[in-house]
Amino acid sequence: MRYDQTDRAGLLRERERLTSEFEAYRAEGLKLDLSRGKPAADQLDLSTDLLNMKLAPGEWIADGFDCRNYGCPWGLPSMRRFWGELLGVPAEQIIVGGNSSLALMYGTISRAMLFGLADSPAPWSTEPARKWLCPAPGYDRHFAITEKMGFELIPVDMTSTGPDMDQVEKLALDPTVKGIWCVPKYANPTGITYSEETCRRLASMKTGAPDFTVMWDNAYAVHDLADEGDELANIFNLAKEYGTEDRFICFSSTSKITFPGAGVSAMAASPANIEAAKKYLAVETIGYDKLNQLRHLKYLKDAAGVKRQMARHKALLEGKFRVLEETLERDLGGLGIAEWTHPKGGYFVSLDLPDGCAMRTYELAKEAGVTLTPAGATFPYGKDPRDRNLRLAPTCCPVGDLMTAASILTVAARLASLEKLL
């Protein structure tokens, strides 16, 4: 049945049936969570050898450096080569950080505010008006950084090939627009990968600000769920064609490869931006955890080792995404009230409901014991103008719990839609 083609009596009967089902779930007192894209315990277990790794005397020497001591503030040369291979840039254009790529992003914006970037005529904080482009639905923690730094957040529609570039190109001509957030592969939350055309337009477009910056968060660069995952164009190669290498600053980490709480992050940028960052990082830190870098090098070894590790993650995750997909199709397919993404990788599924139904679905699911990412979180300022999008994170739930949580979600979505229609 399609809800929009069913008479009122039929909708009332459907609501009565679903209300009974909902009350049965609520009576169980469940506590289930689909809110954050975290690895599950069995995924973390894959990297236990990192915790058990013992270094014999002398094994803590890497690239001629004693990893127990000060030094190598930009990361071990071998770790810079490791990230260069994964991200497709020369090792000298890599700075290795701690466990959090988000911290590197925050630091980059902070330095731009205080000192400017390589192409900045002045520190950003001295400019009377600052705006930032936010493809939405997108990543709430990205939006929070620029919001806290005092930028006006400008939403940009997401499409199946990336941000709506007609909007981006028009908005970027405003000199007060200083940059854009991008998750180019398996985007959070839609799971889409930017097309080569989108990447090329980002590299070639005219901008009003000479230091317009693309924060290129390639968090899911190797996180395929399908045997043939998506391919992402090398943004630095494209930028070199157009002479815009300074426009892009790329971030990644091993957070969902090994341990989110004890991984290794990296920043890739043009030579000019790397040198600009070094001037201030040299004051900020004497160096990040080189022993952790060494452990990761010994464990993962190279890009081929990362590929093997991610195949093990895929074996644990693809069934969970299949459960979520099958439940959405079984319960919401054909009703005319829902659309959702079908990602080939990453950690999320994006669900769109009728306008005005996301918050009510969130509230009903919470009543029945399922925690979702709050409705609106995927938009700047936490406000979805259509109140329709929900981000679903199936990774951390055991499969049995996921089946139940997904069923409760779909009951909540149907009830919210019926309330709207009635």
N, C-alpha and C positions, 0 to 999 in steps of 0.2 A: 504494500500500500504506500502511496505517496501522501504525506500529511496534507500537502496543499491541494490535493484532489479528493480529500475525504470529507464527508459532510460532518456537521457538528456532532450528531449523535455518535458517529463512528469515532470521532476524536475523544469524546467523553468516555466511551467504553475503553479506548486505548489508555487513557489517563488513569482510569480506575484500576485496570490490570497492572500497569506499571507502578502505581502507588502501592499496591499490595506487595509487589516484588521489592520495591524500595524499602518498605517498612520491615520486611524480613531481613534484608541486609543490615539495616540500622540496628535491629535487635541483637545482632551478633556481636556488637561492640568491637568491631575490627579496627586495626591501626595499620594501614597500608600506605605506601609512599611512592608516588610517580613524579615527584617534584624536582629533583636535581639529577643532572647527568653524571652520576658517580659510577665508577667500576664496582661490581659486586665482589664479595669476598673471594669467590673462586677465581676471579680475574687477578686479584691481588696475589693470590697463592702462586700464580704463574711465575712471579718474580722472587719467590722466597730465597732462591740461591744468592740473590744480592745481599740479603741479610746474613746469610751463613758464610759469606766469602771472607776468607782469612788471607791476609797478605804476609807472606814470609819476609824476613829481613831482606831489604833491597828491592822488593817488589813495589814499594811505594815510590820508587823513582820512575818518572815518566817524562819522556822528551828532555831528559837531563835535569829535571826539576824534582826536588824532594816535595812530594805532595803534602807532607805533614807540616810544611813550613810556609812562610809568606812567599808571595811571588805569583806570577802568571795572572795578573788581575783581569785579563781579557779571556781567560780560560786556557786550559792545556792546549798546545798546538794540535795534538791528535784529536782532542774533542772539537776544536774548531773545524778540523778537516772532516770529522764525522758529521757535524751539522751542515757543513758546506755540501757534502755529498747528498744529504737528505733534502736540502732546500734548493740545490742547484745554483749555488753562488760560490765564489772563491773563498777559501778559508779566512783570508785576511779581511773579509767583509763580514765576519761573524764576531759577536761578543757573547760569551757564555755567561749565564747568570746562575741564580740559585734555583729553587724548586718551582718558582712561580713566574710564568710568562706575564701574568697580569701585573706583577710588580714591575717588570721591565716596561710595560705599557704605561703604567702610572708614572714611572720615573721619566719616561720620554716626554710625556705631556708636561710634567712638572718642570723639566729642564727647559722646554720650549717657553713656558710661562716666565721663568726666571731669567733665561739667557738668550732664548731664541734657538733656532736650528741653523743648519749650514746656510740656507738661503734667506734667513730672516733679516729684514732691515732693522728690527728692534725686538726686544722681548715681547712675547704675546701679552703679558700682563699690562704693558703700557698702552695697549690699543683700547680705545674707548668702547668698542663693540666687538664681540667675538661670537661666531656661530659655528655649529658643527653639524654635518650631515649624518643622519642615523637611519640606514636602511631598516625598515620595520615590516613584519616582525623581525626582531634581532635580539642581541645579547644584552640583558639588563645590566650586567656589570660593566660593559663598555660604556653604556649610556651614563651610568653613575659617575664614572671618572670625569667625563667632560661636564656633566652637570655640576659636580662639586667644584670644578675649576672655574665656574662662572660663565660657561658657554650657553648660548641659546641653542637648544636642540631642535633641529629641523628634520622631521620625518621624511623619508623617501620610500616610495612603494617598492616592495620586492616582487620580482617576477620569477619565472622558471629558469631564467638565464642570469640572474643576479639583480642588483639594484636597477631601477628604471633609469637608463642612462640619459634619456631625454630630459628627465627631471634633474639629474645630477649635473649634466652639462650646463643647463640653464642656471641652476643655483650656484655652481662653482664660479661663475663670472662675477659674483658679488665679492669684492675684496675683503669683506668682513667674514666670509666663510673660509675657515682655516683648514678644514680637512673633512675626512669621512672615515667611519668605521667599516671594515670589511672582514667577513669570515668567508674566504673565497672558495673553500672546498668543504662540502657537507655542512653548509651554513647552519648556525644555531639560530632559530629552531627548525628551519624549513628543510634542511638536508640537501639543498640544491648546490650544484657546483657552477661557478661563474663560467660562462662560455668564453671562447677566445675573443669573440667580438667585444664582449663586455670588458675584458681585460685590456684589449687594445684601445678601446675608447677611454678607459681610465688613464692609460699611459699617454694618449695623444691629445686629450682635451685641453682647451684653453682655460686658465684659471685667473681670477681677479687678484688673488693673493700670490705673491712670488714664492711663498713658502707653504703653499697648499700641501697638506700631508695626508697620504693614504696610510692609515694604520691597518696593516695587512696581517690579520691574526690567522695564520695557517695552522690552527690548533689540531685539525683533523687531516693533516697531510697524508697520513699513511693508514687511516682508520677505515678500511674498506669492509663492507658487509657482503658484497657480491663478488663472485669469482672474477668478473670484469668490472672493476671499480671505475669511477669517473677519472678523467685526466684533466689536470689544471695546467693552463699555460704558465710558462716561467715568466713571471711579471718583470723580473730584472732584465731579461733578454729583450722583452718588448719595450721597456722603458729606455733601454740603450738605443733602440732604433730611433726614438723620438727625442733623445736628449733630456729625458725627465727622470734620470736615475735617482736624484735627490728627493723625488716626490714620495717614494715608497719606503716604509720601514716595516720589516716583516718580523713576526714573532712565532715561536713554536716551543714545545716542551715535550718531555717524556711522561707527562702527568698521567696519560691514559695508555701508556706503553708499559711503564713499570709501576711506580708508586706516586699518586698525586701529592702525597705529603712529603716525599723525599726523592723527587725527580731532578732533572736538569733542564733548564730553559735556555733559549738562545734568541738573540736579536740579529737580524741581517739587514744591512743598509748599504747605501753608496759609500765609497771611500770618504767622501767629504763628511757625511753624517756620522760615520764611525769615528773619524778623528775628532769631530765636535763633541761626540758623546764621551770619548776617552778623557778629554780635558776635565770633565766634571766627575766622571766615575772614579777617576784617580783620587779625587778628594773624598768621595763618598765611601769607597771600600778599598781595602788592601787586596781583596780577592775573595771569590766565592769558594765553596767547598770543593777543593780539588780531589780529595779522597773519594767523594761521591762521584765526581766526574770519572775518576780512574775505575771505580767499581763498575760504572755503567759501560765504560769502554771494554773492560774485560768480559762483561756479561753479554752485551749486545754486539760488540766488535765492529760492525759496519752496517751499511744499508741492507745487505742480504740478511744479516742477523736480525735487524728490525723487522724485515718482511716475514721471517720465520716466527718471530714473537707475535706479530699481528695476526698471523694465520691461526694461532692458538686462541687469541682473543675472539676472532671471528667465529670459531667453532662454538664458543660459549654464548655469543650474542645473537647470532642469526636466528636461532630458535625463538628468542624473546621477541625480536621484531616481528617474526612470523605470527606469534601468538597475538600480539597487539593488532597487527594487520587483519588477521582472520576475524578477530572479535569486532573490530570496527566495521568490517564488511558484512558480517553476519547480522549485527544489530542496527547499523545505521545505513548500510547500503540500500539504495532504492527508495529511501524515505523522502529524499529531496531536502534534507536538512543539514547535511554535512559533507565536507570535502576534506581530504587529508593528503599529506605528502607520502611519497614512496621512496625514501632515500636509499641510495646504494652504499651508504656509509655514515659515519658520525654517531651521534648519541641521542638524536631526538626525532620525533614525528610532530609535525605542526597540524593542528586540527582547527578547521574553520566551521563555525556554526551560524545559524541565522543571526542577523544583527540583534544586539540586545540580549543574547543568551549565554555568553561566556561566563560572566560573573555569577549568574544564577546557577549554572552548571557547576562551577567551582564550589559554591556554597552548599549545594545539595550533595555533591560528592563528599565534602568535608563532614556533613551530618552523618553520612553512612560510613565514615571511617577511612576515606581515601584523601590523602593530601596531594594536591596538585600545585604546580607553580601558579601563583596568584594570577587571575585574569588581569590583563593589562601589562604585566611585567615585561612582555616582549616589545613594548612601545616606549618611546621617550616619555619621561615623567610618570611611567606606570599607567598611562591612560590610552587605552585602545579606543579610538574615536568611534568605532563601530561595535565595540564590546562583543567581538566574535571569535577571537583567537585564543587557543590554549596550547601550551607547549607540553608535550608528553615525553617522559623520560623512562623508558622501560628497563634500563640496564641493571639497576641495583636490586630489583625485586626478584626473589626466587620465582621460578616459572609458575608454581601453583598459586602463589600470592598474586602474581601478575594476571593470571586468568581471572581471578576474583576482582581485582582492582579495575581491570579493563571492563568487566561486565557492569560493575557499579557505575563507572564513568559513563557508559553508554545509556544506562537507565536514567542517570541524572541529565544527560544531554537531551534525551527524548522528552523527559518531563518538562525541562526548561523550554523546549521548543513548543510543546503542547500548551503550556501556560501562555506563551506569546501568541499563539494562534487563537486561543480561546478568549 
